Amino acid sequence: MGEEFYLTEVEKEYAVYASECNRAVRKAMATLTNLKEAMDQGYTDERTPFDSIDWRIKSFESVVEKCHRKGYELNIDIIKDKVHDIGGIRIITPFRDDIEIVEKLIRNCPEITIKKRKDYVSTPKDNGYSSLHLDAEVSVLIPEVGYVSIPLEIQIRDKAM
C-alpha cells in the first residue's frame, strides 16, 4: 500500500473537506454578491466600492505543495488546522480608498466572522504585492455533525494592484 495509498486516502478526505469549504465560500459569496447588487442598484447614496468579486477552491495539488513548502505533515487534520485559504474570495475595488469601505461592510455581515487581518496595502510585501487579506470563518451545516465554522480567506485590492 505505502505512500500511493496514503495520498489517495488523504485526497479522498480532502475532497470531502473541500466540499465543505465550497459551501462556506458560496454562502459568503451570496452575502457579498447581494451587498454588491444592492449598492449597484443605488440603495444607498454612496457609489459602489465593488468592481468585481470572484472565488476559488484550492486544488489538492496546491494544498500538497503548500504543506510541503511549510513543512506540514500531509493529513486532513493538519490541513484543517493549518491551511486556512482553501476557500478564497477576491474582491476588486475601483479605488484604493474603497478597500477600507469594503472591509467595514464585510465586518458588518453577520454570516462572516473576521479572525485575522493582514494588511499588505499599508505595508506591501518585498515583491511589491499589495492587498488586504482577511482570514474569516463561515458556519455551514454538516449533516450529522451540526454547524461547523469553516475558514476562508478574503482578499481585497483595487484595480491598479
C-alpha positions as CSV (number, residue, x, y, z in Angstrom):
1,M,0.0,0.0,0.0
2,G,2.6,2.6,1.1
3,E,2.7,6.3,0.0
4,E,0.5,5.9,-3.0
5,F,-2.4,4.5,-0.9
6,Y,-1.8,7.2,1.8
7,L,-2.1,10.0,-0.7
8,T,-5.2,8.5,-2.2
9,E,-6.9,8.4,1.3
10,V,-5.8,12.0,2.1
11,E,-7.1,13.1,-1.3
12,K,-10.5,11.5,-0.6
13,E,-10.7,13.2,2.8
14,Y,-9.6,16.4,1.2
15,A,-12.4,16.1,-1.4
16,V,-15.0,16.0,1.4
17,Y,-13.4,18.9,3.3
18,A,-13.1,20.9,0.0
19,S,-16.8,20.4,-0.5
20,E,-17.5,21.9,3.0
21,C,-15.2,24.8,2.1
22,N,-17.0,25.2,-1.2
23,R,-20.3,25.6,0.7
24,A,-18.7,28.2,3.1
25,V,-17.4,30.2,0.1
26,R,-20.8,30.0,-1.7
27,K,-22.5,31.2,1.5
28,A,-20.1,34.2,1.8
29,M,-20.4,34.9,-1.9
30,A,-24.2,35.1,-1.7
31,T,-23.9,37.7,1.1
32,L,-21.3,39.7,-0.7
33,T,-23.0,39.5,-4.1
34,N,-26.3,40.6,-2.6
35,L,-24.4,43.5,-1.0
36,K,-22.7,44.5,-4.2
37,E,-26.0,44.3,-6.2
38,A,-27.8,46.5,-3.6
39,M,-25.1,49.1,-3.9
40,D,-25.0,48.8,-7.7
41,Q,-28.8,49.4,-7.8
42,G,-28.5,52.6,-5.8
43,Y,-30.0,51.6,-2.5
44,T,-27.5,53.9,-0.8
45,D,-26.3,57.4,-1.6
46,E,-22.8,56.0,-1.9
47,R,-21.2,54.8,-5.1
48,T,-20.4,51.1,-5.1
49,P,-17.0,50.2,-3.7
50,F,-17.1,46.9,-5.5
51,D,-15.7,46.4,-9.0
52,S,-15.8,42.6,-9.1
53,I,-16.0,39.5,-6.8
54,D,-14.5,36.2,-7.6
55,W,-13.8,33.0,-5.7
56,R,-11.9,29.7,-5.9
57,I,-11.3,26.4,-4.0
58,K,-7.6,25.4,-3.7
59,S,-6.8,22.2,-5.6
60,F,-5.5,19.2,-3.8
61,E,-2.2,19.6,-5.6
62,S,-1.9,23.2,-4.4
63,V,-2.6,22.1,-0.8
64,V,0.0,19.3,-1.1
65,E,2.6,21.9,-2.4
66,K,1.8,24.3,0.4
67,C,2.1,21.6,3.1
68,H,5.5,20.6,1.7
69,R,6.6,24.2,1.5
70,K,5.6,24.9,5.1
71,G,6.9,21.6,6.4
72,Y,3.4,20.3,7.5
73,E,2.6,16.6,7.6
74,L,0.1,15.7,4.9
75,N,-3.0,14.6,6.7
76,I,-6.5,16.0,6.8
77,D,-6.3,17.1,10.5
78,I,-3.2,19.2,9.7
79,I,-4.8,20.6,6.5
80,K,-7.9,21.7,8.5
81,D,-5.7,23.2,11.3
82,K,-3.1,24.9,9.2
83,V,-4.3,25.7,5.7
84,H,-6.9,28.4,6.1
85,D,-7.1,29.6,2.5
86,I,-8.6,26.6,0.8
87,G,-11.7,28.7,0.1
88,G,-10.8,32.1,-1.3
89,I,-12.7,35.2,-2.3
90,R,-11.1,38.1,-4.2
91,I,-12.8,41.4,-4.2
92,I,-11.5,44.1,-6.6
93,T,-12.4,47.7,-5.8
94,P,-12.4,50.7,-8.2
95,F,-10.1,52.7,-5.9
96,R,-7.6,52.1,-3.1
97,D,-9.8,54.0,-0.6
98,D,-12.6,51.6,-1.3
99,I,-10.6,48.7,0.3
100,E,-11.4,50.0,3.8
101,I,-15.0,50.6,2.9
102,V,-15.4,47.0,1.7
103,E,-13.7,45.7,4.9
104,K,-16.1,47.6,7.1
105,L,-19.1,46.3,5.1
106,I,-17.8,42.7,5.5
107,R,-17.3,43.2,9.2
108,N,-21.0,44.1,9.4
109,C,-22.1,40.9,7.8
110,P,-23.3,38.5,10.5
111,E,-22.6,35.5,8.3
112,I,-18.9,36.2,8.1
113,T,-16.6,36.4,11.1
114,I,-13.2,38.0,10.6
115,K,-10.5,36.3,12.7
116,K,-7.3,38.0,11.4
117,R,-6.3,40.9,9.3
118,K,-3.1,41.1,7.2
119,D,-2.6,44.5,5.7
120,Y,-0.3,44.3,2.6
121,V,-1.7,47.7,1.4
122,S,-0.1,49.8,4.1
123,T,3.0,47.6,4.1
124,P,3.4,45.8,0.7
125,K,5.4,42.6,0.6
126,D,9.0,42.8,-0.6
127,N,8.0,41.7,-4.1
128,G,5.5,44.7,-4.3
129,Y,2.4,42.6,-3.7
130,S,-0.3,44.8,-2.2
131,S,-3.7,43.6,-0.9
132,L,-5.7,43.3,2.3
133,H,-6.2,39.7,3.5
134,L,-9.0,38.8,5.9
135,D,-8.9,35.4,7.5
136,A,-12.5,34.7,8.0
137,E,-14.9,31.9,9.1
138,V,-18.4,31.0,7.9
139,S,-20.6,28.4,9.6
140,V,-22.0,25.7,7.4
141,L,-24.3,22.8,8.3
142,I,-22.6,19.4,8.2
143,P,-25.0,16.5,8.2
144,E,-25.0,14.5,11.4
145,V,-22.5,17.0,13.0
146,G,-24.3,20.3,13.1
147,Y,-22.9,23.8,12.3
148,V,-19.2,24.0,11.8
149,S,-17.0,27.1,11.3
150,I,-15.1,26.8,8.1
151,P,-12.1,29.1,7.4
152,L,-11.7,31.1,4.2
153,E,-9.6,33.9,3.0
154,I,-10.9,37.2,1.6
155,Q,-8.5,39.3,-0.4
156,I,-9.4,42.9,-1.2
157,R,-7.5,45.1,-3.6
158,D,-8.0,47.8,-6.1
159,K,-7.9,47.5,-9.9
160,A,-4.5,49.2,-10.0
161,M,-3.0,46.5,-7.8
